[in-house]
Amino acid sequence: MKKNSNSIFHWGIGILSSTLIIWAMVFFFKNSLQLQTFDQTIGEYVPTPGSIVTWRSEGWADSHYGQHGFALNEEALVLSARPKFILWGDSHAESLQVPDNKKISAQFNAISSETPYACITYGRSGATVADYYYAIPRYEKALKGIVGHVILLSGMDDVLPNIPINGHGQFLSSPWALTDKKIAPGKRKQFLKSIARTLRLGPFYYLLTSQRLPDLRLTRTQAPQSTQRPPADSKSYNLEEGWRFLLQRLKQQSSGFLVFIYCPKSVPSLKHGRIQLKDTKADLVERFHTICTESGVGFIDTTKRFTQLYLQKKTLPRGFFNSPPGTGHMNEYGLKIIAESLRDSFQGVRK
């Protein structure tokens, strides 16, 4: 009997020790859950003000959120009447992989004292041009001093039609349309998420809600992308016609300026042990640039600066110490290129 009691005790100690080790690994090496709150002023769900998101799977950073779901270090700008533009983008604009002072807006505002505008960022994983179309008038109505909008293209897929993104709006062809299909997060899931986030029990949350358990990455393996965008069938539509429709609709949503800024996904990149400096989407970029010019919309191409970063400094704009070089999201050097390109574009512009 005593022997059985000892065995049970040892088993109990083993289970408890293993649980504590797993919890400690999750606490220090796992991305934290992101909380959302419905913002009555904006009219949509935003990152919860006062929350902090820790990111460990790619890069290593904490992101702090303030009013209306913007970065905490942008809060004063968000609430002021100072002239500013909104930078719209997906997870590449959200840039959870770098600390707040290395994100695009922070870097832009730090180096742009001679430009007439400040910058605040709307970054949401998986966000689409259709999302921006519906959000622009809501944000202009809610915030003071919005004079224009810049849309970050983290690749040309961002302006191709018929690419479904779960829970987000869609740019469609046949006929051309912009749909708003955002799914509101369930109250039960938000409640469970808040508890799991406080206790750093993310894996249990994913199991309870039957969601995919994100990878816990401790090695330099490929960083998982938040959204996989299937290729669009380009045979059934005229792309230039669709782009004219898209730009016309976006311009109708605001009296301010509209600019697209493009950053290539494949330049520079590491492929088969060699650095690739040719953008495979160059033809699409040039075609879209032409339509932007015809439509009175600004376009900034950062491909040359991305290439120069490697040629001059042997530095890649994507990748982190815990992810393969040249892949995944932009690091602080890639984000700096975006910030500097925007600064140079706005220098000399009068208010």
C-alpha contacts under 8 A as a table, 3 or more apart, distances in Angstrom:
res1	aa1	res2	aa2	distance
1	M	4	N	5.16
1	M	5	S	6.29
2	K	5	S	5.03
2	K	6	N	6.25
3	K	6	N	5.14
3	K	7	S	6.28
4	N	7	S	4.99
4	N	8	I	6.19
5	S	8	I	5.14
5	S	9	F	6.10
6	N	9	F	4.99
6	N	10	H	6.10
7	S	10	H	5.12
7	S	11	W	6.06
8	I	11	W	5.02
8	I	12	G	6.02
9	F	12	G	5.03
9	F	13	I	6.16
10	H	13	I	5.04
10	H	14	G	6.08
11	W	14	G	5.03
11	W	15	I	6.14
12	G	15	I	5.16
12	G	16	L	6.07
13	I	16	L	5.14
13	I	17	S	5.95
14	G	17	S	5.13
14	G	18	S	6.05
15	I	18	S	5.17
15	I	19	T	6.09
16	L	19	T	5.10
16	L	20	L	6.17
17	S	20	L	5.14
17	S	21	I	6.18
18	S	21	I	5.09
18	S	22	I	6.17
19	T	22	I	5.15
19	T	23	W	6.05
20	L	23	W	5.02
20	L	24	A	6.02
21	I	24	A	5.10
21	I	25	M	6.22
22	I	25	M	5.13
22	I	26	V	6.21
23	W	26	V	5.07
23	W	27	F	5.98
23	W	200	R	7.60
23	W	201	L	7.40
24	A	27	F	4.95
24	A	28	F	6.20
25	M	28	F	5.39
25	M	29	F	5.55
25	M	30	K	7.23
26	V	29	F	5.34
26	V	30	K	4.75
26	V	200	R	7.01
26	V	201	L	7.61
26	V	202	G	7.88
26	V	216	L	7.87
27	F	30	K	6.12
27	F	200	R	5.70
29	F	56	R	5.54
29	F	57	S	7.33
29	F	216	L	7.21
29	F	217	R	7.83
29	F	218	L	7.66
30	K	55	W	7.08
30	K	56	R	5.59
30	K	57	S	6.64
30	K	216	L	6.10
31	N	53	V	7.52
31	N	54	T	5.53
31	N	55	W	4.52
31	N	56	R	5.25
31	N	57	S	6.44
32	S	53	V	5.73
32	S	54	T	5.28
32	S	55	W	6.65
32	S	197	R	6.34
32	S	200	R	6.99
32	S	202	G	6.96
33	L	53	V	7.00
33	L	193	K	6.79
33	L	196	A	7.85
33	L	197	R	5.54
33	L	202	G	6.50
34	Q	47	P	7.10
34	Q	53	V	6.23
34	Q	197	R	7.97
35	L	47	P	5.85
35	L	48	T	5.62
35	L	51	S	7.36
35	L	190	Q	6.93
35	L	193	K	7.09
35	L	194	S	6.72
36	Q	45	Y	5.93
36	Q	46	V	5.29
36	Q	47	P	4.47
36	Q	48	T	4.90
36	Q	185	P	7.88
36	Q	190	Q	7.41
37	T	45	Y	5.26
37	T	46	V	5.50
37	T	47	P	6.20
37	T	48	T	5.10
38	F	43	G	7.09
38	F	44	E	5.57
38	F	45	Y	4.16
38	F	46	V	6.24
39	D	42	I	5.44
39	D	43	G	5.61
39	D	44	E	5.66
39	D	45	Y	5.89
39	D	46	V	6.48
39	D	68	H	6.52
40	Q	43	G	5.05
40	Q	44	E	7.24
41	T	142	A	6.05
42	I	68	H	7.16
42	I	138	R	5.86
42	I	139	Y	6.08
42	I	142	A	5.94
43	G	138	R	7.12
45	Y	184	A	7.31
46	V	68	H	6.42
46	V	69	G	4.90
47	P	51	S	7.54
47	P	65	Y	6.81
47	P	68	H	7.61
47	P	69	G	4.58
47	P	70	F	7.72
48	T	51	S	5.60
48	T	65	Y	6.82
48	T	66	G	7.67
48	T	68	H	7.98
48	T	69	G	6.13
49	P	65	Y	5.15
49	P	66	G	4.45
49	P	67	Q	5.36
49	P	68	H	6.83
49	P	69	G	5.85
50	G	64	H	6.92
50	G	65	Y	5.48
50	G	66	G	5.64
50	G	72	L	7.89
51	S	64	H	6.14
51	S	65	Y	5.60
51	S	66	G	7.80
52	I	62	D	6.49
52	I	63	S	5.50
52	I	64	H	4.59
52	I	65	Y	6.35
53	V	62	D	5.56
53	V	63	S	5.08
53	V	64	H	6.62
53	V	96	L	7.73
54	T	60	W	7.68
54	T	61	A	5.90
54	T	62	D	4.41
54	T	63	S	6.45
54	T	96	L	7.84
55	W	58	E	7.03
55	W	59	G	6.95
55	W	60	W	5.60
55	W	61	A	5.37
55	W	62	D	6.25
55	W	96	L	6.25
55	W	97	Q	6.04
56	R	59	G	5.93
56	R	60	W	4.85
56	R	61	A	6.95
56	R	97	Q	7.61
57	S	60	W	7.54
57	S	215	D	7.70
57	S	216	L	6.69
57	S	217	R	5.64
57	S	218	L	7.84
57	S	223	A	6.95
57	S	322	N	7.54
58	E	97	Q	6.00
58	E	223	A	6.06
58	E	319	G	7.92
58	E	320	F	6.54
58	E	322	N	6.11
58	E	323	S	6.05
59	G	97	Q	4.65
59	G	98	V	6.46
59	G	319	G	7.88
59	G	320	F	5.28
59	G	321	F	6.74
59	G	322	N	6.37
59	G	323	S	7.53
59	G	331	N	7.92
60	W	97	Q	5.90
60	W	98	V	6.58
60	W	99	P	7.92
61	A	96	L	6.77
61	A	97	Q	5.66
61	A	98	V	5.12
61	A	99	P	4.90
62	D	96	L	7.24
62	D	98	V	7.46
62	D	99	P	5.68
62	D	100	D	7.36
63	S	71	A	7.33
63	S	96	L	6.24
63	S	98	V	7.97
63	S	99	P	6.17
63	S	100	D	5.82
64	H	71	A	5.87
64	H	72	L	5.41
64	H	73	N	7.90
64	H	100	D	7.21
65	Y	69	G	5.80
65	Y	70	F	5.76
65	Y	71	A	4.54
65	Y	72	L	4.62
66	G	69	G	5.72
66	G	70	F	5.53
66	G	71	A	5.53
66	G	72	L	4.11
66	G	73	N	7.69
66	G	74	E	7.69
66	G	75	E	5.81
67	Q	70	F	6.10
67	Q	72	L	7.33
67	Q	75	E	6.13
67	Q	78	V	7.74
70	F	74	E	6.56
70	F	75	E	6.81
70	F	78	V	7.69
70	F	120	I	7.39
70	F	121	T	6.69
70	F	122	Y	6.74
71	A	74	E	5.32
71	A	75	E	6.67
71	A	100	D	7.31
71	A	121	T	7.67
72	L	75	E	5.21
73	N	76	A	7.39
73	N	100	D	7.30
73	N	106	A	7.75
74	E	77	L	5.35
74	E	78	V	6.09
74	E	106	A	7.83
74	E	120	I	6.35
75	E	78	V	4.96
75	E	79	L	6.23
76	A	79	L	5.37
76	A	80	S	6.09
77	L	80	S	5.12
77	L	81	A	7.65
77	L	82	R	6.80
77	L	118	A	7.72
77	L	120	I	7.44
78	V	120	I	7.08
78	V	143	L	6.88
78	V	144	K	7.74
79	L	143	L	7.00
79	L	144	K	7.22
80	S	144	K	6.55
80	S	145	G	7.40
81	A	144	K	4.81
81	A	145	G	4.62
82	R	117	Y	7.78
82	R	118	A	7.57
82	R	144	K	7.51
82	R	145	G	5.37
83	P	116	P	7.30
83	P	117	Y	5.32
83	P	118	A	6.50
83	P	145	G	4.49
83	P	146	I	6.00
83	P	147	V	6.15
84	K	117	Y	4.71
84	K	118	A	4.45
84	K	119	C	5.38
84	K	120	I	7.20
84	K	145	G	5.89
84	K	146	I	5.19
84	K	147	V	5.85
84	K	148	G	7.22
85	F	117	Y	6.77
85	F	118	A	6.49
85	F	119	C	5.20
85	F	120	I	6.50
85	F	146	I	5.49
85	F	147	V	5.66
85	F	148	G	4.80
85	F	149	H	5.24
85	F	150	V	7.01
86	I	119	C	5.95
86	I	120	I	5.10
86	I	121	T	5.55
86	I	122	Y	6.71
86	I	146	I	7.25
86	I	148	G	6.77
86	I	149	H	5.03
86	I	150	V	6.21
87	L	93	A	7.71
87	L	105	S	7.88
87	L	119	C	6.80
87	L	120	I	6.14
87	L	121	T	4.65
87	L	122	Y	5.98
87	L	123	G	7.88
87	L	149	H	6.13
87	L	150	V	4.79
87	L	151	I	5.82
87	L	152	L	6.92
88	W	93	A	7.08
88	W	121	T	6.18
88	W	122	Y	4.97
88	W	123	G	6.10
88	W	132	Y	6.98
88	W	149	H	7.30
88	W	150	V	6.10
88	W	151	I	4.73
88	W	152	L	6.01
89	G	92	H	6.63
89	G	93	A	4.87
89	G	94	E	7.08
89	G	121	T	7.88
89	G	122	Y	6.38
89	G	123	G	4.95
89	G	124	R	6.63
89	G	127	A	6.48
89	G	128	T	7.62
89	G	151	I	6.07
89	G	152	L	5.11
89	G	153	L	7.13
90	D	93	A	5.54
90	D	94	E	6.29
90	D	123	G	5.16
90	D	124	R	4.72
90	D	125	S	4.72
90	D	126	G	5.29
90	D	127	A	4.70
90	D	128	T	7.11
90	D	152	L	7.93
90	D	154	S	7.96
91	S	94	E	4.63
91	S	95	S	5.85
91	S	96	L	7.54
91	S	123	G	6.03
91	S	124	R	5.49
91	S	125	S	4.11
91	S	126	G	6.52
91	S	127	A	7.70
91	S	226	S	7.72
91	S	329	H	7.95
92	H	95	S	5.15
92	H	123	G	7.44
92	H	125	S	7.82
92	H	154	S	6.65
92	H	329	H	5.97
92	H	330	M	6.66
93	A	103	K	7.82
93	A	104	I	7.15
93	A	121	T	7.12
93	A	122	Y	7.36
93	A	123	G	4.93
93	A	124	R	7.58
93	A	152	L	7.05
94	E	103	K	7.89
94	E	121	T	7.53
94	E	122	Y	7.13
94	E	123	G	3.96
94	E	124	R	5.89
94	E	125	S	7.11
95	S	98	V	6.08
95	S	103	K	6.39
95	S	123	G	7.74
95	S	329	H	7.43
95	S	330	M	7.50
96	L	99	P	7.28
97	Q	329	H	7.65
97	Q	331	N	7.31
98	V	102	K	6.04
98	V	103	K	6.57
98	V	331	N	6.81
98	V	332	E	6.64
99	P	102	K	5.55
99	P	103	K	6.79
100	D	103	K	5.45
100	D	106	A	7.02
101	N	106	A	5.28
101	N	107	Q	6.70
102	K	106	A	6.27
102	K	107	Q	5.95
102	K	332	E	5.70
102	K	335	L	7.48
102	K	336	K	7.72
103	K	106	A	5.52
103	K	107	Q	6.24
103	K	332	E	7.12
103	K	335	L	6.50
104	I	107	Q	5.28
104	I	108	F	5.98
104	I	121	T	7.85
104	I	335	L	5.43
104	I	336	K	6.57
104	I	338	I	6.74
104	I	339	A	5.45
105	S	108	F	5.03
105	S	109	N	5.98
105	S	119	C	5.35
105	S	120	I	5.67
105	S	121	T	6.22
105	S	339	A	7.08
106	A	109	N	5.27
106	A	110	A	6.10
107	Q	110	A	5.14
107	Q	111	I	6.46
107	Q	336	K	6.44
107	Q	339	A	5.98
108	F	111	I	5.48
108	F	112	S	5.84
108	F	118	A	7.81
108	F	119	C	7.03
108	F	336	K	7.83
108	F	339	A	4.59
108	F	340	E	6.65
108	F	342	L	7.42
108	F	343	R	6.56
109	N	112	S	5.24
109	N	113	S	7.13
109	N	118	A	5.89
109	N	119	C	6.48
110	A	113	S	7.24
111	I	340	E	7.82
111	I	343	R	7.51
112	S	115	T	5.31
112	S	118	A	7.71
112	S	343	R	5.86
113	S	116	P	7.83
114	E	347	Q	6.63
115	T	118	A	7.82
115	T	343	R	6.85
115	T	346	F	5.84
115	T	347	Q	5.07
115	T	348	G	7.01
115	T	349	V	7.02
116	P	346	F	7.42
116	P	347	Q	7.77
116	P	349	V	6.76
116	P	350	R	6.39
116	P	351	K	5.65
117	Y	346	F	7.92
117	Y	351	K	7.81
123	G	127	A	7.59
124	R	127	A	5.38
125	S	226	S	6.71
125	S	227	T	7.53
126	G	165	I	6.60
126	G	168	H	7.20
126	G	226	S	7.08
126	G	227	T	5.80
127	A	131	D	6.19
127	A	132	Y	7.79
127	A	168	H	6.37
127	A	169	G	7.85
128	T	131	D	5.17
128	T	132	Y	6.64
128	T	158	D	6.62
128	T	165	I	7.97
128	T	168	H	6.78
128	T	169	G	6.37
128	T	170	Q	6.85
129	V	132	Y	5.06
129	V	133	Y	6.19
129	V	158	D	7.03
129	V	159	V	6.99
129	V	169	G	7.72
129	V	170	Q	7.55
129	V	171	F	7.11
130	A	133	Y	4.99
130	A	134	Y	6.59
130	A	168	H	7.86
130	A	169	G	4.92
130	A	170	Q	5.34
130	A	171	F	5.80
130	A	178	L	5.35
130	A	179	T	6.34
130	A	180	D	6.71
131	D	134	Y	5.50
131	D	135	A	6.08
131	D	168	H	6.54
131	D	169	G	5.17
131	D	170	Q	7.63
131	D	180	D	6.68
132	Y	135	A	4.93
132	Y	136	I	5.75
133	Y	136	I	5.81
133	Y	137	P	7.94
133	Y	178	L	7.79
133	Y	249	R	7.60
133	Y	250	L	5.74
133	Y	253	Q	6.95
134	Y	137	P	6.77
134	Y	138	R	7.42
134	Y	180	D	7.12
135	A	138	R	5.27
135	A	139	Y	6.23
136	I	139	Y	5.36
136	I	140	E	6.14
136	I	253	Q	6.57
136	I	254	S	7.25
137	P	140	E	5.06
137	P	141	K	6.08
137	P	253	Q	5.96
137	P	254	S	6.78
138	R	141	K	5.25
138	R	142	A	6.24
139	Y	142	A	5.04
139	Y	143	L	5.85
140	E	143	L	5.49
140	E	144	K	7.13
140	E	146	I	6.08
141	K	144	K	7.72
143	L	146	I	6.86
146	I	256	G	7.74
147	V	255	S	7.98
147	V	256	G	4.99
147	V	257	F	6.84
148	G	254	S	7.62
148	G	255	S	7.76
148	G	256	G	4.26
148	G	257	F	4.42
148	G	258	L	5.93
149	H	256	G	7.14
149	H	257	F	6.14
149	H	258	L	5.01
149	H	259	V	6.37
150	V	258	L	5.87
150	V	259	V	4.66
150	V	260	F	5.58
150	V	261	I	6.98
151	I	258	L	7.82
151	I	259	V	6.28
151	I	260	F	4.77
151	I	261	I	6.19
152	L	260	F	6.02
152	L	261	I	5.05
152	L	262	Y	6.15
152	L	263	C	7.69
153	L	156	M	6.56
153	L	158	D	5.95
153	L	159	V	7.84
153	L	260	F	6.90
153	L	261	I	5.97
153	L	262	Y	4.72
153	L	263	C	6.24
154	S	158	D	6.95
154	S	262	Y	6.37
154	S	263	C	5.39
154	S	264	P	6.53
154	S	265	K	6.66
155	G	158	D	6.17
155	G	262	Y	6.82
155	G	263	C	6.28
155	G	264	P	5.47
155	G	265	K	5.65
156	M	159	V	5.82
156	M	160	L	6.82
156	M	262	Y	7.95
156	M	281	K	7.02
156	M	284	L	7.14
156	M	285	V	7.02
157	D	160	L	5.07
157	D	229	R	7.68
157	D	231	P	7.93
159	V	171	F	7.88
159	V	243	W	7.68
160	L	163	I	7.06
160	L	171	F	7.46
160	L	232	A	6.92
160	L	239	L	7.96
161	P	170	Q	7.52
161	P	171	F	4.92
161	P	172	L	5.08
161	P	173	S	6.21
161	P	232	A	6.62
161	P	242	G	7.91
162	N	170	Q	6.93
162	N	171	F	6.05
162	N	172	L	4.96
162	N	173	S	6.63
162	N	232	A	5.89
162	N	233	D	7.77
163	I	170	Q	6.99
163	I	171	F	7.42
163	I	229	R	6.30
163	I	230	P	6.32
163	I	231	P	7.02
163	I	232	A	5.95
164	P	168	H	7.92
164	P	170	Q	6.35
164	P	229	R	7.17
164	P	230	P	7.78
165	I	168	H	5.56
165	I	169	G	7.39
165	I	170	Q	7.31
165	I	227	T	7.34
165	I	229	R	7.04
167	G	181	K	6.10
167	G	182	K	4.60
167	G	183	I	4.98
168	H	180	D	6.88
168	H	181	K	5.42
168	H	182	K	4.69
168	H	183	I	7.36
169	G	178	L	7.06
169	G	179	T	5.18
169	G	180	D	4.31
169	G	181	K	4.83
169	G	182	K	6.16
170	Q	178	L	5.73
170	Q	179	T	5.20
170	Q	180	D	6.82
170	Q	181	K	7.48
171	F	176	W	7.50
171	F	177	A	6.03
171	F	178	L	4.77
171	F	179	T	6.67
172	L	175	P	7.08
172	L	176	W	5.36
172	L	177	A	5.08
172	L	178	L	6.19
172	L	179	T	7.68
173	S	176	W	4.18
173	S	177	A	6.46
173	S	237	Y	6.76
173	S	242	G	7.15
174	S	237	Y	7.28
176	W	242	G	6.51
176	W	245	F	7.20
185	P	189	K	7.13
185	P	190	Q	6.90
186	G	189	K	5.33
186	G	190	Q	6.23
187	K	190	Q	5.03
187	K	191	F	6.09
188	R	191	F	5.13
188	R	192	L	6.20
189	K	192	L	5.10
189	K	193	K	5.83
189	K	209	T	7.18
190	Q	193	K	4.93
190	Q	194	S	6.10
191	F	194	S	5.26
191	F	195	I	6.53
192	L	195	I	5.30
192	L	196	A	6.06
192	L	205	Y	6.74
193	K	196	A	5.03
193	K	197	R	5.78
193	K	202	G	7.70
193	K	205	Y	6.44
194	S	197	R	5.10
194	S	198	T	6.19
195	I	198	T	5.25
195	I	199	L	6.39
196	A	199	L	5.27
196	A	200	R	5.62
196	A	201	L	4.62
196	A	202	G	5.57
196	A	204	F	7.45
196	A	205	Y	6.11
197	R	200	R	4.83
197	R	201	L	6.24
197	R	202	G	6.29
198	T	201	L	7.80
201	L	204	F	5.59
201	L	205	Y	6.61
202	G	205	Y	5.06
202	G	206	Y	6.43
203	P	206	Y	5.22
203	P	207	L	6.33
203	P	213	L	6.44
204	F	207	L	5.04
204	F	208	L	6.10
205	Y	208	L	5.13
205	Y	209	T	6.15
206	Y	209	T	5.26
206	Y	210	S	5.82
206	Y	211	Q	4.93
206	Y	212	R	6.48
206	Y	213	L	5.77
207	L	210	S	5.07
207	L	211	Q	6.41
207	L	212	R	7.92
207	L	213	L	7.35
208	L	211	Q	7.91
215	D	224	P	7.81
217	R	220	R	7.80
217	R	221	T	7.43
218	L	322	N	7.47
219	T	322	N	6.37
219	T	323	S	7.63
220	R	321	F	7.65
220	R	322	N	4.94
220	R	323	S	4.65
220	R	324	P	5.88
221	T	322	N	7.62
221	T	323	S	5.76
221	T	324	P	6.34
222	Q	323	S	6.00
222	Q	324	P	6.06
222	Q	327	T	7.66
222	Q	328	G	7.74
223	A	323	S	5.97
223	A	324	P	7.71
223	A	327	T	7.91
223	A	328	G	6.20
224	P	328	G	7.82
225	Q	228	Q	6.76
225	Q	328	G	6.98
233	D	236	S	6.82
234	S	237	Y	6.04
234	S	238	N	7.75
234	S	239	L	7.40
237	Y	242	G	7.78
238	N	241	E	5.36
238	N	242	G	6.41
239	L	242	G	5.01
239	L	243	W	6.17
240	E	243	W	5.08
240	E	244	R	6.23
240	E	287	R	7.71
240	E	288	F	7.58
240	E	291	I	6.99
241	E	244	R	5.21
241	E	245	F	6.35
242	G	245	F	5.06
242	G	246	L	6.16
243	W	246	L	4.94
243	W	247	L	6.10
243	W	288	F	7.34
243	W	291	I	7.01
244	R	247	L	5.31
244	R	248	Q	6.02
244	R	291	I	6.67
244	R	295	S	7.16
245	F	248	Q	5.22
245	F	249	R	6.19
246	L	249	R	5.30
246	L	250	L	6.21
247	L	250	L	5.11
247	L	251	K	6.07
247	L	292	C	7.45
247	L	295	S	7.01
247	L	297	V	7.59
248	Q	251	K	5.23
248	Q	252	Q	6.33
248	Q	295	S	7.41
249	R	252	Q	5.13
249	R	253	Q	6.78
250	L	253	Q	5.41
250	L	254	S	7.40
251	K	254	S	5.78
251	K	255	S	7.26
251	K	258	L	6.96
252	Q	255	S	7.39
254	S	257	F	7.74
257	F	297	V	7.56
258	L	297	V	5.62
258	L	298	G	6.24
259	V	297	V	5.75
259	V	298	G	4.20
259	V	299	F	5.56
259	V	300	I	7.55
260	F	297	V	7.65
260	F	298	G	6.08
260	F	299	F	4.81
260	F	300	I	6.23
261	I	299	F	5.79
261	I	300	I	4.57
261	I	301	D	6.05
261	I	302	T	7.37
261	I	338	I	7.81
262	Y	299	F	7.67
262	Y	300	I	6.14
262	Y	301	D	5.04
262	Y	302	T	6.05
262	Y	303	T	7.69
263	C	301	D	6.72
263	C	302	T	5.44
263	C	303	T	6.21
263	C	306	F	7.93
263	C	338	I	7.81
264	P	267	V	5.68
264	P	279	D	6.77
264	P	281	K	7.94
264	P	302	T	7.48
264	P	303	T	6.00
264	P	306	F	7.98
265	K	268	P	7.99
265	K	279	D	7.96
266	S	269	S	5.38
266	S	276	Q	7.38
266	S	277	L	7.71
266	S	278	K	7.53
266	S	279	D	5.88
266	S	280	T	7.16
267	V	276	Q	6.36
267	V	277	L	5.16
267	V	278	K	6.22
267	V	279	D	5.68
267	V	303	T	6.97
267	V	306	F	6.64
267	V	307	T	6.46
268	P	275	I	6.40
268	P	276	Q	5.42
268	P	277	L	4.93
268	P	278	K	7.54
268	P	306	F	6.69
268	P	307	T	5.90
268	P	310	Y	7.11
268	P	316	L	6.70
268	P	317	P	7.67
268	P	326	G	6.71
269	S	275	I	5.49
269	S	276	Q	5.18
269	S	277	L	7.07
269	S	316	L	7.59
269	S	325	P	7.68
269	S	326	G	4.69
269	S	327	T	6.86
270	L	273	G	6.11
270	L	274	R	5.48
270	L	275	I	4.60
270	L	276	Q	6.09
270	L	325	P	7.07
270	L	326	G	5.90
270	L	327	T	7.93
271	K	274	R	5.32
271	K	275	I	6.26
271	K	276	Q	6.58
277	L	307	T	6.38
279	D	282	A	5.36
279	D	303	T	7.78
280	T	283	D	7.80
281	K	284	L	5.37
281	K	285	V	6.18
282	A	285	V	5.01
282	A	286	E	6.22
283	D	286	E	5.25
283	D	287	R	6.27
284	L	287	R	5.10
284	L	288	F	6.10
285	V	288	F	5.22
285	V	289	H	6.02
286	E	289	H	4.98
286	E	290	T	6.25
287	R	290	T	5.21
287	R	291	I	6.54
288	F	291	I	5.15
288	F	292	C	6.19
289	H	292	C	5.07
289	H	293	T	6.28
289	H	299	F	6.14
290	T	293	T	5.18
290	T	294	E	6.28
291	I	294	E	5.04
291	I	295	S	6.09
292	C	295	S	5.07
292	C	296	G	6.17
292	C	297	V	4.80
292	C	298	G	6.35
292	C	299	F	6.57
293	T	296	G	5.30
293	T	297	V	5.82
293	T	298	G	6.75
293	T	299	F	7.57
294	E	297	V	7.66
300	I	341	S	7.49
300	I	345	S	7.99
301	D	304	K	7.54
302	T	305	R	5.34
302	T	306	F	6.20
302	T	337	I	7.36
302	T	338	I	7.18
302	T	341	S	7.11
303	T	306	F	5.13
303	T	307	T	6.27
304	K	307	T	5.13
304	K	308	Q	6.15
305	R	308	Q	4.94
305	R	309	L	6.08
305	R	337	I	6.87
306	F	309	L	5.25
306	F	310	Y	7.02
306	F	316	L	7.89
306	F	317	P	6.69
306	F	334	G	7.22
306	F	337	I	7.31
307	T	310	Y	5.57
307	T	311	L	6.31
308	Q	311	L	4.88
308	Q	312	Q	5.63
308	Q	313	K	7.77
309	L	312	Q	5.59
309	L	313	K	5.59
309	L	314	K	6.69
309	L	315	T	5.88
309	L	316	L	6.87
309	L	317	P	7.48
310	Y	313	K	5.33
310	Y	314	K	4.14
310	Y	315	T	4.72
310	Y	316	L	5.76
311	L	314	K	5.73
311	L	315	T	8.00
316	L	319	G	7.24
316	L	325	P	6.87
316	L	326	G	5.64
316	L	333	Y	7.64
316	L	334	G	7.63
317	P	326	G	6.64
317	P	330	M	5.65
317	P	331	N	5.79
317	P	332	E	7.51
317	P	333	Y	5.35
317	P	334	G	4.01
317	P	335	L	7.67
318	R	325	P	6.47
318	R	326	G	4.56
318	R	327	T	5.39
318	R	328	G	6.18
318	R	329	H	5.63
318	R	330	M	4.23
318	R	331	N	5.18
318	R	333	Y	7.95
318	R	334	G	6.40
319	G	322	N	8.00
319	G	323	S	5.69
319	G	324	P	5.78
319	G	325	P	4.51
319	G	326	G	5.08
319	G	327	T	5.20
319	G	328	G	6.00
319	G	329	H	6.48
319	G	330	M	6.53
319	G	331	N	6.09
320	F	323	S	5.10
320	F	324	P	6.93
320	F	325	P	6.60
320	F	331	N	6.62
321	F	324	P	7.74
323	S	327	T	7.63
323	S	328	G	7.94
324	P	327	T	6.02
330	M	333	Y	7.46
330	M	334	G	5.15
330	M	335	L	6.14
331	N	334	G	5.41
331	N	335	L	6.27
332	E	335	L	5.04
332	E	336	K	5.94
333	Y	336	K	4.98
333	Y	337	I	6.46
334	G	337	I	5.22
334	G	338	I	6.72
335	L	338	I	5.13
335	L	339	A	6.34
336	K	339	A	4.98
336	K	340	E	6.04
337	I	340	E	5.14
337	I	341	S	5.98
338	I	341	S	5.17
338	I	342	L	6.26
339	A	342	L	5.26
339	A	343	R	6.22
340	E	343	R	4.98
340	E	344	D	6.12
341	S	344	D	5.22
341	S	345	S	6.17
342	L	345	S	5.01
342	L	346	F	6.28
343	R	346	F	5.30
343	R	347	Q	6.08
344	D	347	Q	5.29
346	F	349	V	5.45
